[in-house]
């Protein structure tokens, strides 16, 4: 094992920060490092925090970290931000909101730019979660952009997924119908104190949708009410997450999750192989009916077979 890897496993924050930068930049050294670190992974619980913009995901994440640190649990936070249209980097708003943890060596926070990746998850998020796992973080919280149905991408990475909804936003029921129902392991109704009877109505709507279908694993996602700004319901949210993680079948879920992740990794590797292809020119050929998409894609595949 290299000195760099040893420092990361020992929890050295500088070595960890340098590795995070290497992963985000997709440097050649990052892959070798991750191969070395992989035997030291598999202990962290990866928690996805998702939901519509304005639902209070960042505040909830911040409060969950406070609760974990109160229990002396080391934690990592990956805040996946929308890419800046100017620099291509993350807006970094989540790190600004979480400055209260900056002096805590038991917390590592990183904002990552999606760079246009569908699902709101940066391409390097899986690698970053493994890095934090190897560094001894017991919990890795991934807060995603919250851009609608594409948000189901989080289920490919998280051991447990928390869907945050807010009463009266207008798109709450739509979010439930848009495929989020299938990925939620815990529902959080945030800002429950400002909603009048809106929180009750939203809870009834969630229960109504739950009554129409049964998950294959038999789990019925609990509904927790929170006021994250006041720290209310945070302990209950963490307890609900832990209850799901403690269930039987965790090994089967890990296999299913890795099956999804490996497909994603293969897809990304294949796209990297074709980085120099002029997709625009190929699209023009297909649109003009001078060629067909099957011939073109077969030609691309033959390139990597030789």
JOCORUR-V105031 format. One record per residue. N is the residue number from 1. RES is the residue in three letters. PSI is psi as a letter, one per 20 degrees, with the letter a starting at -180 (999 if undefined). OMEGA is omega in radians with two decimals (999 if undefined). Layout:
N|RES|PSI|OMEGA + N|RES|PSI|OMEGA
This chain:
1|UNK|p|-3.13 + 2|UNK|r|3.11 + 3|UNK|h|3.12 + 4|UNK|g|3.13 + 5|UNK|g|-3.13 + 6|UNK|g|3.14 + 7|UNK|h|3.14 + 8|UNK|g|3.14 + 9|UNK|h|3.10 + 10|UNK|i|3.09 + 11|UNK|j|-3.14 + 12|UNK|o|-3.06 + 13|UNK|h|3.14 + 14|UNK|g|3.12 + 15|UNK|h|3.13 + 16|UNK|g|3.14 + 17|UNK|h|3.13 + 18|UNK|h|3.12 + 19|UNK|h|3.13 + 20|UNK|g|3.11 + 21|UNK|g|3.13 + 22|UNK|h|3.14 + 23|UNK|g|3.13 + 24|UNK|h|-3.14 + 25|UNK|i|-3.14 + 26|UNK|l|-3.14 + 27|UNK|q|-3.11 + 28|UNK|h|-3.11 + 29|UNK|h|-3.07 + 30|UNK|g|-3.10 + 31|UNK|g|3.10 + 32|UNK|g|3.12 + 33|UNK|g|-3.12 + 34|UNK|h|3.08 + 35|UNK|g|3.11 + 36|UNK|h|-3.05 + 37|UNK|h|-2.99 + 38|UNK|g|3.11 + 39|UNK|i|-3.12 + 40|UNK|j|-3.14 + 41|UNK|r|3.10 + 42|UNK|j|-3.13 + 43|UNK|h|-3.09 + 44|UNK|q|2.98 + 45|UNK|p|-3.12 + 46|UNK|o|-3.08 + 47|UNK|p|3.07 + 48|UNK|p|3.08 + 49|UNK|o|-3.07 + 50|UNK|r|-3.10 + 51|UNK|r|-3.08 + 52|UNK|q|3.04 + 53|UNK|p|-3.14 + 54|UNK|j|-3.12 + 55|UNK|i|-3.14 + 56|UNK|k|-3.10 + 57|UNK|g|-3.10 + 58|UNK|g|3.12 + 59|UNK|g|3.11 + 60|UNK|g|3.13 + 61|UNK|g|3.12 + 62|UNK|g|-3.13 + 63|UNK|h|3.09 + 64|UNK|h|3.09 + 65|UNK|g|3.08 + 66|UNK|g|-3.12 + 67|UNK|g|3.11 + 68|UNK|g|3.14 + 69|UNK|h|3.06 + 70|UNK|h|3.10 + 71|UNK|j|3.10 + 72|UNK|k|3.10 + 73|UNK|p|3.08 + 74|UNK|q|-3.03 + 75|UNK|q|3.02 + 76|UNK|q|3.11 + 77|UNK|p|3.00 + 78|UNK|o|-3.13 + 79|UNK|o|-3.07 + 80|UNK|o|-3.06 + 81|UNK|q|2.94 + 82|UNK|q|3.12 + 83|UNK|q|3.03 + 84|UNK|p|3.13 + 85|UNK|i|-3.09 + 86|UNK|g|-3.04 + 87|UNK|i|-3.04 + 88|UNK|i|3.12 + 89|UNK|r|-3.14 + 90|UNK|q|3.08 + 91|UNK|h|3.07 + 92|UNK|j|-3.13 + 93|UNK|h|-3.10 + 94|UNK|h|3.13 + 95|UNK|h|3.10 + 96|UNK|g|-3.12 + 97|UNK|h|-3.06 + 98|UNK|k|-3.10 + 99|UNK|i|-3.13 + 100|UNK|i|-3.12 + 101|UNK|j|-2.93 + 102|UNK|h|-3.11 + 103|UNK|j|-3.08 + 104|UNK|o|-3.13 + 105|UNK|i|3.13 + 106|UNK|i|-3.13 + 107|UNK|p|3.05 + 108|UNK|p|-3.08 + 109|UNK|p|3.12 + 110|UNK|p|2.99 + 111|UNK|p|-3.12 + 112|UNK|q|3.10 + 113|UNK|p|3.10 + 114|UNK|h|-3.12 + 115|UNK|k|3.04 + 116|UNK|j|-3.11 + 117|UNK|p|-3.14 + 118|UNK|q|3.11 + 119|UNK|i|3.13 + 120|UNK|j|3.14 + 121|UNK|p|3.09 + 122|UNK|q|-3.10 + 123|UNK|h|-3.08 + 124|UNK|j|-3.01 + 125|UNK|g|3.10 + 126|UNK|g|-3.14 + 127|UNK|h|-3.12 + 128|UNK|h|3.11 + 129|UNK|h|3.10 + 130|UNK|h|3.10 + 131|UNK|g|-3.13 + 132|UNK|h|3.07 + 133|UNK|g|-3.14 + 134|UNK|h|-3.13 + 135|UNK|j|3.04 + 136|UNK|j|3.08 + 137|UNK|p|-3.10 + 138|UNK|h|3.11 + 139|UNK|p|3.03 + 140|UNK|o|-3.13 + 141|UNK|p|3.13 + 142|UNK|o|3.11 + 143|UNK|p|-3.04 + 144|UNK|r|-3.03 + 145|UNK|g|-3.08 + 146|UNK|m|-3.05 + 147|UNK|k|3.06 + 148|UNK|b|-2.97 + 149|UNK|h|3.13 + 150|UNK|i|-3.11 + 151|UNK|i|3.09 + 152|UNK|i|3.08 + 153|UNK|h|-3.10 + 154|UNK|h|-3.11 + 155|UNK|h|3.13 + 156|UNK|i|-3.05 + 157|UNK|h|-2.98 + 158|UNK|q|2.98 + 159|UNK|h|3.07 + 160|UNK|p|-3.10 + 161|UNK|p|3.11 + 162|UNK|p|3.09 + 163|UNK|p|-3.09 + 164|UNK|p|3.11 + 165|UNK|q|3.11 + 166|UNK|p|3.13 + 167|UNK|q|2.98 + 168|UNK|j|3.13 + 169|UNK|i|3.08 + 170|UNK|h|-3.12 + 171|UNK|j|-3.07 + 172|UNK|g|-3.14 + 173|UNK|h|3.12 + 174|UNK|h|3.13 + 175|UNK|h|-3.14 + 176|UNK|h|-3.09 + 177|UNK|i|-2.97 + 178|UNK|k|3.09 + 179|UNK|i|-3.14 + 180|UNK|h|-3.12 + 181|UNK|h|-3.08 + 182|UNK|h|-3.06 + 183|UNK|i|-3.07 + 184|UNK|p|2.99 + 185|UNK|h|3.05 + 186|UNK|p|3.01 + 187|UNK|p|3.03 + 188|UNK|p|3.00 + 189|UNK|o|-3.07 + 190|UNK|r|-3.11 + 191|UNK|k|-3.05 + 192|UNK|i|-3.09 + 193|UNK|i|-3.06 + 194|UNK|j|-2.92 + 195|UNK|i|-3.04 + 196|UNK|c|3.09 + 197|UNK|j|-3.13 + 198|UNK|h|3.13 + 199|UNK|g|3.09 + 200|UNK|g|-3.11 + 201|UNK|g|3.13 + 202|UNK|g|3.12 + 203|UNK|g|3.10 + 204|UNK|h|-3.14 + 205|UNK|g|3.10 + 206|UNK|g|-3.14 + 207|UNK|h|3.13 + 208|UNK|g|3.12 + 209|UNK|h|3.11 + 210|UNK|h|-3.10 + 211|UNK|i|-3.10 + 212|UNK|i|-3.12 + 213|UNK|q|3.14 + 214|UNK|p|3.09 + 215|UNK|q|-3.09 + 216|UNK|h|3.13 + 217|UNK|i|3.08 + 218|UNK|i|-3.12 + 219|UNK|p|3.03 + 220|UNK|o|-3.08 + 221|UNK|p|3.10 + 222|UNK|q|3.12 + 223|UNK|o|-3.11 + 224|UNK|p|3.07 + 225|UNK|p|-3.13 + 226|UNK|q|2.85 + 227|UNK|n|-2.96 + 228|UNK|h|-3.12 + 229|UNK|h|3.14 + 230|UNK|i|-3.12 + 231|UNK|j|-3.12 + 232|UNK|p|3.07 + 233|UNK|j|-3.09 + 234|UNK|g|3.10 + 235|UNK|g|3.13 + 236|UNK|h|3.10 + 237|UNK|g|3.13 + 238|UNK|h|3.11 + 239|UNK|h|3.12 + 240|UNK|g|3.10 + 241|UNK|g|-3.11 + 242|UNK|h|3.10 + 243|UNK|g|3.11 + 244|UNK|g|-3.11 + 245|UNK|h|-3.08 + 246|UNK|i|-3.08 + 247|UNK|q|3.01 + 248|UNK|q|3.10 + 249|UNK|j|-3.13 + 250|UNK|h|3.14 + 251|UNK|g|3.11 + 252|UNK|h|3.13 + 253|UNK|h|3.13 + 254|UNK|g|3.11 + 255|UNK|g|3.14 + 256|UNK|g|-3.14 + 257|UNK|g|3.13 + 258|UNK|h|3.06 + 259|UNK|g|3.11 + 260|UNK|g|-3.10 + 261|UNK|g|-3.13 + 262|UNK|h|3.06 + 263|UNK|g|3.13 + 264|UNK|g|-3.12 + 265|UNK|g|3.11 + 266|UNK|g|3.13 + 267|UNK|g|3.14 + 268|UNK|g|3.11 + 269|UNK|g|3.13 + 270|UNK|g|3.12 + 271|UNK|h|3.09 + 272|UNK|h|3.11 + 273|UNK|h|-3.08 + 274|UNK|k|-3.07 + 275|UNK|h|-3.07 + 276|UNK|j|-3.13 + 277|UNK|p|3.08 + 278|UNK|n|-3.10 + 279|UNK|h|-3.12 + 280|UNK|g|3.14 + 281|UNK|g|3.11 + 282|UNK|h|3.13 + 283|UNK|h|3.12 + 284|UNK|h|3.11 + 285|UNK|g|-3.12 + 286|UNK|g|-3.10 + 287|UNK|h|-3.13 + 288|UNK|j|-3.13 + 289|UNK|k|3.03 + 290|UNK|i|3.04 + 291|UNK|r|3.11 + 292|UNK|q|-3.07 + 293|UNK|h|-3.09 + 294|UNK|g|3.11 + 295|UNK|g|-3.11 + 296|UNK|g|-3.12 + 297|UNK|h|3.07 + 298|UNK|h|3.11 + 299|UNK|g|3.10 + 300|UNK|g|-3.13 + 301|UNK|h|3.12 + 302|UNK|h|3.14 + 303|UNK|h|-3.10 + 304|UNK|i|3.12 + 305|UNK|i|-3.09 + 306|UNK|999|999
